[in-house]
Amino acid sequence: MLDEEKVAAARHLEWINRYTSIETGIYVDGELIHFHNTMLFNDELSVSLPVTFKDMEPEEARKKYFSEQRPCIIKTNEDGSVNFCFNMIEKSVPAEQLDAVIQDFYRVLKRFQPMSVCLETGSEPENETPSAWMEFISNALNENIYNVLTIYPVGEKLLMAMFNCPFEKRIDWLKCLSQIRKSVVLCNHKKKKEMD
């Protein structure tokens, strides 16, 4: 390797190591992704999402998510291959039961998509915004899709946040998914706590 190539490689590695958080930006698939707080559900919550992600067009959402119960908010990249989806359902779940609920979701998933494979589950009931999550692989046409479903109790409701991308892109996205998961802030809940 030439000296110039070594210098360029070292500089590239330095850049990658410098950008490792959603505050500074993170390199994903060779591209520096910047994040910003995005308000959802009439300002009920905020989450850090990639700046370049836009709302998926309704027609595209119908093609990608066949069920009539598709997520009500879908933020997507330019080619629609990487998505953050959000739904709020009427279900009250105490923080200490989140782990059991995520296990129930996986049993339901296996019933409807027997080929799906669960990679890992976890819960963080002690966080300021408690959550539980599961990683799983599903199939779509000719490719495997990497998914992460995260649930959060929001008063009398349950927030369901889903991330998905092609399986081969998962390693890069894993660098920022746990940070994004922890960036969720329940605004009304926070205001209520401050007033108490």
C-alpha positions in Angstrom: 0.0 0.0 0.0 1.3 3.4 -0.9 1.9 6.0 1.8 -0.9 8.2 0.3 -3.3 5.3 0.5 -2.3 4.6 4.1 -2.8 8.3 5.0 -6.3 8.3 3.3 -7.3 5.1 5.0 -6.1 6.4 8.4 -8.1 9.7 7.8 -11.2 7.7 6.8 -10.9 5.6 10.0 -10.5 8.7 12.1 -13.6 10.2 10.6 -15.6 7.0 11.2 -14.4 6.9 14.8 -15.2 10.6 15.3 -18.9 10.2 14.3 -20.3 7.6 16.6 -23.4 9.1 18.1 -26.8 10.5 17.1 -25.5 13.9 18.3 -22.4 13.9 16.0 -23.8 11.8 13.2 -23.0 8.1 12.4 -21.5 6.5 9.4 -24.0 4.0 8.0 -23.3 2.1 4.8 -20.4 4.6 3.9 -22.7 7.6 4.4 -22.6 10.1 7.3 -26.2 10.2 8.7 -27.2 13.2 10.7 -30.1 13.0 13.1 -32.7 15.4 14.4 -35.6 15.3 16.9 -38.8 14.5 15.2 -42.1 15.2 16.9 -44.8 12.5 16.4 -48.5 11.9 17.4 -49.4 15.6 17.8 -46.2 16.4 19.7 -46.9 13.5 22.2 -43.4 12.2 21.7 -40.1 13.0 20.1 -37.5 10.6 18.7 -34.1 11.2 16.9 -34.4 10.1 13.3 -32.2 10.6 10.2 -32.5 14.1 8.8 -33.0 12.8 5.2 -35.8 10.4 6.0 -39.3 11.5 4.8 -42.9 10.4 5.3 -43.6 7.4 3.0 -46.2 8.2 0.4 -49.6 6.5 1.2 -49.5 4.6 -2.2 -46.0 3.3 -1.4 -47.1 2.3 2.1 -50.0 0.2 0.7 -47.6 -1.7 -1.5 -45.0 -2.3 1.2 -47.3 -3.0 4.1 -50.2 -5.0 2.7 -52.3 -5.1 5.9 -55.0 -2.5 6.5 -53.4 -2.2 10.0 -50.2 -0.8 8.5 -48.3 1.7 10.7 -49.8 5.2 10.7 -46.4 6.9 10.6 -43.6 5.6 8.3 -40.4 7.5 7.8 -38.2 6.2 5.0 -35.0 6.7 3.1 -34.8 7.8 -0.5 -35.3 4.3 -2.0 -37.7 3.0 0.6 -35.4 0.2 1.7 -34.9 1.4 5.3 -37.9 2.4 7.4 -38.9 3.6 10.9 -42.6 2.9 11.6 -44.7 4.1 14.5 -48.2 3.1 15.8 -50.0 3.9 19.0 -52.5 1.3 20.2 -55.1 1.4 23.0 -53.3 -0.9 25.5 -52.1 -0.1 29.0 -49.0 -2.0 29.9 -47.0 -1.4 33.2 -43.2 -1.1 32.7 -42.6 -4.4 34.6 -44.8 -6.3 32.1 -43.1 -5.1 28.9 -40.9 -8.1 28.6 -43.9 -10.5 28.8 -45.7 -8.4 26.2 -42.8 -8.5 23.7 -42.7 -12.3 24.1 -46.5 -12.4 23.3 -45.8 -10.3 20.2 -43.2 -12.8 19.0 -45.7 -15.7 19.5 -48.2 -13.9 17.4 -45.6 -13.1 14.7 -44.6 -16.8 14.5 -48.3 -17.7 14.1 -48.7 -15.4 11.1 -45.1 -15.6 9.7 -43.8 -19.0 10.6 -40.5 -18.4 8.7 -39.6 -15.4 10.9 -36.6 -16.0 13.2 -36.1 -14.2 16.5 -32.5 -13.1 17.1 -32.7 -11.4 20.4 -35.1 -9.8 22.9 -34.5 -7.4 25.7 -36.2 -4.9 28.0 -35.1 -1.7 29.8 -37.9 -1.1 32.4 -35.7 1.1 34.5 -35.0 3.7 31.8 -36.6 7.2 32.0 -38.7 6.0 29.0 -39.1 2.2 29.7 -39.1 -0.1 26.7 -38.8 -3.7 25.5 -37.7 -4.9 22.1 -37.1 -7.8 19.8 -34.9 -8.3 16.8 -36.2 -10.7 14.1 -35.7 -11.7 10.5 -38.6 -11.9 8.1 -38.9 -12.7 4.4 -40.1 -10.3 1.7 -40.1 -11.6 -1.9 -36.5 -12.6 -2.6 -34.7 -11.1 0.4 -34.4 -11.3 4.2 -35.5 -8.3 6.2 -33.9 -7.3 9.5 -36.5 -5.9 11.9 -36.5 -4.4 15.4 -39.8 -3.9 17.2 -39.7 -1.7 20.3 -42.6 -1.0 22.6 -43.1 1.8 25.1 -45.9 2.4 27.6 -47.5 5.8 27.0 -50.1 6.3 29.7 -53.1 4.2 28.7 -51.6 3.5 25.3 -48.7 1.5 23.9 -46.3 2.9 21.4 -45.0 0.4 18.8 -41.8 1.5 17.0 -40.6 -0.7 14.2 -37.3 -0.5 12.2 -36.6 -2.6 9.1 -33.8 -2.8 6.5 -32.3 -5.4 4.2 -30.6 -8.0 6.3 -27.1 -7.2 4.8 -27.4 -3.6 6.0 -28.2 -4.4 9.6 -24.6 -4.2 11.0 -24.2 -0.6 10.2 -27.7 0.3 11.4 -27.1 -1.6 14.7 -24.5 1.2 15.6 -27.3 3.7 16.0 -30.5 1.7 16.8 -30.0 1.5 20.5 -29.3 5.2 20.6 -32.4 5.9 18.6 -34.4 3.7 20.9 -33.2 5.6 24.0 -33.9 8.9 22.3 -37.6 8.5 22.6 -39.1 11.1 24.9 -42.7 11.0 25.9 -43.4 14.8 26.0 -46.8 14.9 27.8 -45.5 12.3 30.3 -42.4 14.4 30.9 -44.4 17.6 31.5 -46.7 15.7 33.9 -43.7 14.5 35.9 -42.3 18.1 36.0 -45.6 19.4 37.3 -45.9 16.7 40.1 
